[in-house]
């Protein structure tokens, strides 16, 4: 049973990184009525914004459970979760820019 929980948590972690990127790519097609540069910029920023809202419950829920059990006596786990949160946002910004650059080059024929 514990291995199923571990697999489920890896699935949730992977979905935190894959779902916003997929929605960012699909967002370009939804914004096709706007100028191309604006659609690409918004689609590159969308994964980071989605990660900002989706990752908070995932990273901080475990901290809340541990705090209620009395396992946390200092604030270092919260600081570590905050750094993971900021690192995830940075990764999504870089990945979003990379994906949009790749799509632009593929679409324009470079």
N, C-alpha and C positions, 0 to 999 in steps of 0.2 A: 504494500500500500504506500509505503514511503517513497518508493521509486516512481510511482505514478504522480505523486505530488511534485517530485523533482522534475519529471518530464513536463508536467503542466506549467511549472514556473519557468522553465526554459522556453516553452511555447509562448507564454505571456511576454517574456523578455524579447524574443524574436519578433513578436507581433508589434511591440512598441517601436521597433526600428524599421520594420518592413511596411506596415500599414500607412504611416504618414508619408513615406516616400512614394508609395503607390498612389495615394490621394493627391500628392503634389504633381505627379505626372498627369493624372486625369484632370486636374484643375486647369492645365494649359488648354485642353480642348474645350472646357467649359467657358474659358475666358477668350475664346477666339474672336469675339466681336470687338475686343479692345485692341489697341496697338500691340504688336508682337513683343516689344521690349517690356511693356508693362505686364503683359500676361506672363512672361518668363520670370520677371522679378518676383511677382506675387506667388507664382508656383514654386520658386526656389525658397521663399520664406515660409510657405505654408507648412512644410514638414516640421520645422523648428517650433512654430506656433502650436501645432497639434501635439507635438511631444511635450511642450510646456504644460498643456492641459491634461494629457493622458498619463504622464509619468508620475505626477504628484501622488495620486493614491497608491500606485505600485511601490514607489520607493519609501514612502513615509508610513504606510500601513503596518509594515513589519516593525518599524520603530515604536509605533503606538502600542502594538501588542506586547513587545518586550518591556516597554515602560510600565504597562499595567501589571505585568507579572513581577516587576521589581528587578529585572535582569540588567537594566541600564542604570548606572550610577553617575555617569558623566555625560557631557554633550558631544563627545567625539563621534559616536555613530551618526548623530544628526548632521555633523559637519561633513562626514564621509558621504552621506546620502546627498547632501547639498552639492558637493563637488561632483559626484556621479551625475547629478541632475544637470549641472552646468556643462559637464563634458558631453553629455548626450545632446544637449542643445547645440554645442559647437560641432559635433559630428554631423548632426542633421543639417546645419547650415552648409558645411563643406560638401556633404553628399548631395544636397539639393542643388547647389551650384554646379557640381560636377555632372549630375544627371541632366540638368537643363542645358548645359554646354554641349553634352553629347547629343542630346535631341536636336539642338539647333544646328550642329554640324551635320548631322545625318539628314535633316530636313532640307538644308540649303545646298547639300551636295559637296561640301569641302572634303 
